[in-house]
């Protein structure tokens, strides 16, 4: 079964980035995909250190890093979402992406042969940097990129905007279609 992994770049409780991913994962599940959410707030990853192997990180961090890397490896497609911080993706998201270095020696290194969709909150400013990461990781970039604002969500954090849901559905459909076309 096709698996979509969502990577949330926010550490904020009640994050709109995470809410957008939950909506995207729901859309994917309704289309028959398996889904997994990587909420960086819950994972509480240490800063990536390029000279360390997984077993060199503190014991209390190894479980979260292992879960992250296992999800990266199991993803057929990914959806990344981030708040906009000073015109860029969040540091938490970039840190998580840096852990993909642990996939460098895989038979299909990094995210080779997979597709990634992008969601930014507040402004589209981080989308360019995120797209650069996607291509550096040897993945394909979904053509639709989604920008949402706080106005697209209910006070409870549900994505309620018709246009936001339509664009999110479009990017998820592109991701699922990309994978199915490859297989």
Secondary structure, DSSP 8 states (H G I E B T S, - for coil): --EEEEEE---STT-HHHHHHHHHHHHHHHTT-EEEEEEHHHH------TT--GGGS-HHHHHHHHHHHHHHHH-SEEEEEEE-BTTB--HHHHHHHHGGGGGTTSSS-TTTT-EEEEEEES-STHHHHHHHHHHHTT-EEEEEEEEE-GGGB-TTS-B--HHHHHHHHHHHHHHHHHHHHH-
